[in-house]
Amino acid sequence: MFENLSEKLDGIFKKLKGRGLLKEEDVDVALKEIRLALLEADVNFKVVKDFIQHVRDRAVGKEVLESLSPGQQVVKIVNDELCALLGTVNTRIQLAPNPPTIIMMIGLHGSGKTTTSSKLARFFKKEGRRPMLVAVDLKRPAAIDQLITLGKQIDIPVFYSKETQDPVVLCENAVRQAKTEGRDIVILDTAGRLHIDEELMKELTEIKMKVNPKEVLLVADAMTGQDAVNMSKIFNEKIGIDGIILTKMDGDARGGAALSIRHVTGKPIKFIGAGEKIDMLEPFYPDRIAGRILGMGDVLTLIEQAQQSFDQKEAEKLHKRIMEESFTFEDLRDQLKKLRSMGPIENLLGMIPGMNKAMKDVKVDDKQFVKIEAIINSMTGEERRNYNVINGSRRKRIAGGSGTTVTDVNRLLKQYLEMKKMMKMFKGGGKKGFRLPKIPF
């Protein structure tokens, strides 16, 4: 996400930092380039105008122009203003003092509303809550079936009725059912349309009036850019929203919607969808997103995702196996599965400071991890635990069983042995030093 904008800003700041002392004209030239980069990223024109003015007001002051590192100071100002533009702080969903907390999800058809409702339910379940999903899109039976399927995947109940034709009555019945079952979160997956119409607005307004949701969250497709911003403005004016969830952020290299939507609507972005998997919903932290845009990475989110995927006891067990030099192919397979559960590898690398630049021309193919797992799964239990028994004939059998080649198997064995050498050096304190092995993908 933000790939195009990040590259352009990086080039602009590189020139600024290389100038030493800056003149007011230098700042103006840089700001003109930043303005163009933001407009090309599909950021709202008025948002760009206000942003550039705020940066200029701070950047041409004596404190910056006469400082020892004016280029760095300008970068810091841009970072601060990006944070302000995105909302400064993370805004959490407000919970009702008397359960259940009713969350009404609204948005156009195709924005990912149903999937996002399920992701949000899973998020609350991980926090120890007892959510319930409600299928309110009565015009599209497929939407009901989709929510039921997703609910089964995450073991969360879905309230629905294929007989009831009144969405308001359905929502009222769902809230009563939630109270009976002791559910403390009720997520209403309302109807959508391909475009905004009066019938939809009337339906959503009636639901809001009758069930009085604690939060009305708009689900918007980030890839639609300014269309998403304009749509958000209309929904806010007609219905009234409390926050926004931006979906498909992983496919949006520009980022115009994220940088415009809060400024235009005055409402915070609360979550972003960073992938299709049911666990790929991230709380929105403006300072972390600003860091990603400016190539500073997002280590905190990376750590949080790792903590969710890696159990402390398992980590200690793995550490012990490394220390005892008993790290097997089974351990490698387990760690790869956990790594893949954290999301696309390119997304994870983008959270590491400077990694975007270092990996600019390198395409990381997640399918290679699937290939490695297939090779390990094709091994017998003995082979996974003791690589020494894998001779030539066994390599052929492993390759045939995994749909790969003997060359692929040999490459994995070589990388595994290099990993074991590296682990041995870690154990020995690394006195002789070591070189990281090449990644087999």
Residue pairs with C-beta under 8 A, 6 or more apart in sequence:
1 249
1 250
1 252
1 253
1 255
1 274
1 292
1 347
1 350
2 41
2 252
2 253
2 254
2 255
2 258
2 289
2 292
2 293
3 253
3 356
4 40
4 41
4 253
4 254
4 255
5 37
5 38
5 40
5 41
5 254
5 255
5 293
6 292
6 293
6 294
6 295
6 356
7 360
8 33
8 37
8 40
9 34
9 37
9 78
9 293
9 294
9 295
10 294
10 295
10 357
12 30
12 33
12 34
12 37
13 30
13 71
13 74
13 75
13 78
13 294
15 30
16 22
16 26
16 30
16 70
16 71
16 74
16 75
17 69
17 71
17 72
17 75
18 71
19 26
19 70
19 71
20 70
21 65
21 66
21 70
22 64
22 65
22 70
22 71
22 74
23 65
24 60
24 65
27 56
27 59
27 60
27 65
27 74
28 56
30 74
31 52
31 55
31 56
31 59
34 52
34 55
34 78
35 48
35 52
38 47
38 48
38 51
38 52
38 259
39 45
39 48
40 254
41 254
41 255
41 256
41 259
42 225
42 226
42 254
42 255
42 256
42 257
43 51
43 255
43 256
43 259
43 260
44 226
44 229
44 256
44 260
44 263
44 264
46 263
46 264
47 85
47 259
47 260
47 263
47 264
50 263
51 81
51 85
54 81
54 84
55 74
55 77
55 78
55 81
58 64
58 77
58 81
59 73
59 74
59 77
63 73
64 70
64 73
64 74
64 77
67 73
75 294
78 294
79 290
79 291
79 294
79 296
82 259
82 286
82 289
82 290
82 293
82 294
83 286
83 287
83 290
85 259
85 262
85 263
85 286
86 258
86 259
86 262
86 269
86 284
86 286
86 289
86 290
87 262
87 268
87 269
87 284
87 286
88 286
88 287
89 286
90 283
90 284
90 285
90 286
91 243
91 268
91 269
91 270
91 284
92 270
92 283
93 101
93 103
93 215
93 217
93 243
93 270
94 101
94 214
94 215
94 242
95 101
95 214
96 102
96 214
99 183
99 184
99 185
100 132
100 175
100 178
100 179
100 183
100 184
100 185
100 186
101 184
101 185
101 186
101 214
101 215
102 175
102 186
102 188
102 211
102 212
102 213
102 214
102 215
103 120
103 185
103 186
103 187
103 188
103 213
103 214
103 215
103 216
103 217
104 188
104 190
104 204
104 207
104 208
104 211
104 213
104 215
104 216
104 217
105 113
105 116
105 117
105 120
105 187
105 188
105 189
105 190
105 217
105 219
106 113
106 190
106 192
106 204
106 216
106 217
106 218
106 219
106 235
106 239
106 241
107 113
107 192
107 218
107 219
107 220
107 235
108 192
108 193
108 194
108 195
108 196
108 221
108 231
109 140
109 192
109 193
109 194
110 192
110 194
110 221
111 192
111 219
111 220
111 221
111 247
112 219
112 221
112 247
112 248
112 273
113 189
113 190
113 192
113 219
114 137
114 143
114 146
114 147
114 150
114 189
115 146
115 150
115 247
115 273
115 276
115 278
116 219
116 245
116 247
116 271
116 273
116 281
117 133
117 147
117 187
117 189
118 133
118 147
118 150
118 151
118 153
118 154
118 156
118 278
119 273
119 278
119 279
119 280
119 281
120 131
120 187
120 217
120 245
120 271
120 281
121 131
121 132
121 133
121 151
121 154
121 156
121 185
121 187
122 154
122 156
122 278
122 279
122 281
123 271
123 281
124 131
124 185
125 131
125 154
125 155
125 156
126 308
129 184
129 185
130 182
130 183
130 184
130 185
131 156
131 183
131 184
131 185
131 186
131 187
132 156
132 157
132 158
132 159
132 174
132 177
132 178
132 181
132 183
132 185
132 186
132 187
133 147
133 150
133 151
133 156
133 157
133 158
133 159
133 187
133 189
134 158
134 159
134 160
134 170
134 171
134 174
134 186
134 187
134 188
134 189
135 143
135 144
135 147
135 148
135 158
135 159
135 160
135 189
136 167
136 170
136 171
136 188
136 189
136 190
136 191
136 207
137 143
137 144
137 189
137 190
137 191
137 192
138 144
138 164
138 165
138 167
138 170
138 191
139 191
140 191
141 162
143 189
143 191
144 160
144 162
147 158
147 160
147 189
148 158
148 160
150 278
151 157
151 158
153 278
154 278
157 181
157 183
159 170
159 173
159 174
159 177
159 178
160 170
161 170
161 173
164 170
164 173
167 190
167 191
167 203
167 206
167 207
168 203
168 206
168 207
168 210
168 211
171 188
171 207
171 210
171 211
172 210
172 211
174 186
174 188
175 186
175 211
177 183
178 186
188 207
188 211
188 213
190 203
190 204
190 207
191 200
191 203
191 204
192 200
193 200
196 231
196 234
196 235
196 238
201 238
201 239
204 239
205 238
205 239
208 216
208 239
208 240
215 242
215 243
216 239
216 240
216 241
216 242
217 241
217 242
217 243
217 244
217 245
217 270
218 232
218 235
218 236
218 241
218 243
218 244
218 245
218 267
219 244
219 245
219 247
220 228
220 231
220 232
220 244
220 245
220 246
220 247
220 257
220 261
221 228
221 246
221 247
221 248
222 228
222 246
222 247
222 248
222 249
222 251
222 252
222 255
222 257
222 258
222 272
223 248
223 251
223 252
223 257
224 231
224 257
225 252
225 254
225 256
225 257
226 256
226 257
226 260
228 246
228 257
228 261
229 256
229 257
229 260
229 261
229 264
229 265
232 241
232 244
232 261
232 264
232 265
232 267
233 264
233 265
235 241
236 265
236 266
236 267
241 265
241 267
242 267
243 267
243 268
243 269
243 270
244 261
244 262
244 265
244 267
244 268
244 269
244 270
245 269
245 270
245 271
245 272
245 273
245 281
246 257
246 258
246 261
246 269
246 271
246 272
246 273
246 284
247 272
247 273
248 273
249 258
249 272
249 273
249 274
250 273
250 274
250 275
250 280
250 344
250 347
252 258
255 293
258 269
258 272
258 289
261 267
261 269
262 268
262 269
268 284
269 284
270 283
270 284
271 281
271 282
271 283
271 284
272 281
272 282
272 284
273 280
273 281
273 282
274 280
274 281
274 282
274 343
274 347
275 343
275 344
275 347
277 343
279 308
279 341
280 343
282 301
285 300
285 301
288 298
288 300
288 301
289 298
290 296
291 297
291 298
292 298
292 350
292 351
295 353
295 354
295 356
295 357
296 353
297 350
297 351
297 352
297 353
297 354
297 355
297 356
298 350
298 351
299 351
299 352
299 353
301 351
302 348
302 351
302 352
305 342
305 343
305 348
306 342
308 342
309 338
309 339
309 341
309 342
310 338
318 327
318 331
318 335
321 327
321 328
321 331
322 423
322 426
322 427
323 427
325 420
325 423
325 424
325 427
327 419
327 420
327 423
328 384
328 385
328 386
328 387
329 376
329 379
329 383
329 384
329 385
329 387
329 416
330 376
330 384
330 385
332 372
332 376
332 416
332 419
333 372
333 373
333 376
333 377
333 384
336 369
336 372
336 373
337 373
339 345
339 348
339 369
340 366
340 369
342 348
344 366
345 364
345 366
345 369
346 359
346 364
349 355
349 356
349 359
349 364
350 356
364 441
365 441
368 440
368 441
369 441
371 402
371 404
371 408
372 412
372 440
372 441
374 402
374 403
374 404
375 398
375 399
375 402
375 404
375 408
375 409
375 412
376 384
376 412
377 402
378 397
378 398
378 399
378 400
378 401
378 402
379 390
379 398
382 389
383 389
383 390
383 394
383 398
387 413
387 416
387 417
390 398
390 413
395 406
395 409
395 410
395 413
396 406
398 409
399 405
399 406
399 408
399 409
402 408
402 409
411 440
412 440
415 437
415 438
415 439
415 440
418 437
418 438
419 437
421 434
421 437
422 434
422 436
422 437
425 432
425 433
425 434
